[in-house]
Amino acid sequence: MTDMQPICDTNVTLLKHGGFMRFITVRELKQKTTEIWRLVKRGEELVITSNGKPIALLTGVSEDTLEDDLETLRRVSALKSLDRIHRESLKKGTYKISKEEIEGEIKKIRKEKRGK
């Protein structure tokens, strides 16, 4: 496979935050593993899809950066979770609940659990 040949006909998508990302199916991953590894080694990042839905990201790593890369991914995942929780809190109005009210609810639930 040369640099100009696509893995498949419709595999590059413009992302909403700018930039392009190559999408490949699980079937393509199985059928064209060698070509895909070459792309990853060159620094390309790929989205793996199943039934038209994204299920995984494929990105290259090195021995030297593996632990740092994993830590970075975990931090980003945690930040995304916090952002989601924050948005839900704003939407539901739960951000208005005081610390005392929260502690009161926790005590109430613990007391109920002990009673069972």
C-alpha positions as CSV (number, residue, x, y, z in Angstrom):
1,M,0.0,0.0,0.0
2,T,1.4,3.4,-0.9
3,D,0.8,6.6,1.1
4,M,-1.8,7.8,-1.3
5,Q,-4.0,4.7,-1.3
6,P,-7.0,4.7,1.1
7,I,-7.7,1.7,3.2
8,C,-11.3,1.9,2.0
9,D,-13.4,4.3,-0.2
10,T,-15.1,6.3,2.6
11,N,-12.8,6.4,5.5
12,V,-11.8,10.0,6.2
13,T,-14.2,12.2,8.1
14,L,-14.1,15.9,9.1
15,L,-14.4,16.2,12.8
16,K,-16.6,18.9,14.4
17,H,-13.6,20.4,16.2
18,G,-11.6,20.6,13.1
19,G,-9.2,18.2,11.5
20,F,-9.7,14.9,9.8
21,M,-9.9,11.4,11.2
22,R,-9.6,8.1,9.4
23,F,-12.4,5.6,10.2
24,I,-12.0,1.9,9.6
25,T,-14.4,-1.0,10.3
26,V,-13.6,-4.0,12.5
27,R,-13.7,-6.1,9.3
28,E,-11.1,-3.8,7.6
29,L,-8.9,-4.1,10.7
30,K,-9.0,-7.9,10.4
31,Q,-8.4,-7.9,6.6
32,K,-5.8,-5.1,6.3
33,T,-3.9,-5.4,9.6
34,T,-0.4,-4.9,8.0
35,E,-1.4,-1.7,6.2
36,I,-3.2,-0.4,9.3
37,W,-0.1,-1.0,11.5
38,R,2.0,0.9,9.0
39,L,-0.4,3.9,9.3
40,V,-0.2,3.8,13.1
41,K,3.6,3.5,13.1
42,R,3.6,6.7,10.9
43,G,1.6,8.5,13.5
44,E,-1.9,8.2,12.2
45,E,-4.8,7.8,14.6
46,L,-7.7,5.7,13.6
47,V,-11.3,5.3,14.8
48,I,-12.5,1.6,14.7
49,T,-16.2,1.2,14.0
50,S,-18.6,-1.6,14.4
51,N,-22.0,-1.4,12.7
52,G,-21.3,2.2,11.8
53,K,-20.6,3.2,15.4
54,P,-17.2,4.2,16.8
55,I,-16.0,1.6,19.4
56,A,-12.3,2.3,19.8
57,L,-9.4,4.6,19.0
58,L,-6.2,3.2,17.6
59,T,-3.1,5.2,18.2
60,G,0.6,4.4,18.3
61,V,2.7,4.3,21.4
62,S,6.3,3.6,22.2
63,E,8.0,1.8,25.0
64,D,9.4,5.0,26.3
65,T,6.1,6.9,26.5
66,L,3.5,4.1,27.2
67,E,3.0,4.9,30.9
68,D,2.8,8.6,30.3
69,D,0.3,8.1,27.4
70,L,-1.9,5.9,29.5
71,E,-1.8,8.4,32.4
72,T,-2.8,11.2,29.9
73,L,-5.7,9.1,28.5
74,R,-7.0,8.4,32.0
75,R,-6.8,12.1,33.0
76,V,-8.7,13.1,29.9
77,S,-11.3,10.5,30.7
78,A,-11.6,11.7,34.2
79,L,-11.9,15.3,33.1
80,K,-14.6,14.4,30.6
81,S,-16.5,12.6,33.4
82,L,-16.3,15.7,35.6
83,D,-17.5,17.9,32.8
84,R,-20.5,15.6,32.2
85,I,-21.3,15.6,35.9
86,H,-21.0,19.4,36.0
87,R,-23.4,19.8,33.0
88,E,-25.9,17.5,34.6
89,S,-25.7,19.4,37.8
90,L,-26.4,22.7,36.0
91,K,-29.2,21.1,34.1
92,K,-30.9,19.6,37.2
93,G,-30.1,22.4,39.6
94,T,-28.2,20.2,42.0
95,Y,-25.3,22.6,42.1
96,K,-27.5,24.7,44.5
97,I,-27.4,22.0,47.2
98,S,-25.3,23.0,50.2
99,K,-22.6,20.8,51.7
100,E,-24.7,20.4,54.8
101,E,-27.7,19.1,52.8
102,I,-25.5,16.6,51.0
103,E,-24.0,15.4,54.3
104,G,-27.5,15.1,55.7
105,E,-28.7,13.0,52.8
106,I,-25.6,10.7,53.2
107,K,-26.3,10.3,56.9
108,K,-30.0,9.5,56.2
109,I,-29.1,6.8,53.6
110,R,-26.5,5.3,55.9
111,K,-29.0,5.1,58.7
112,E,-31.6,3.5,56.4
113,K,-29.0,0.9,55.3
114,R,-28.1,0.1,58.9
115,G,-31.8,-0.4,59.7
116,K,-32.2,-3.1,57.0
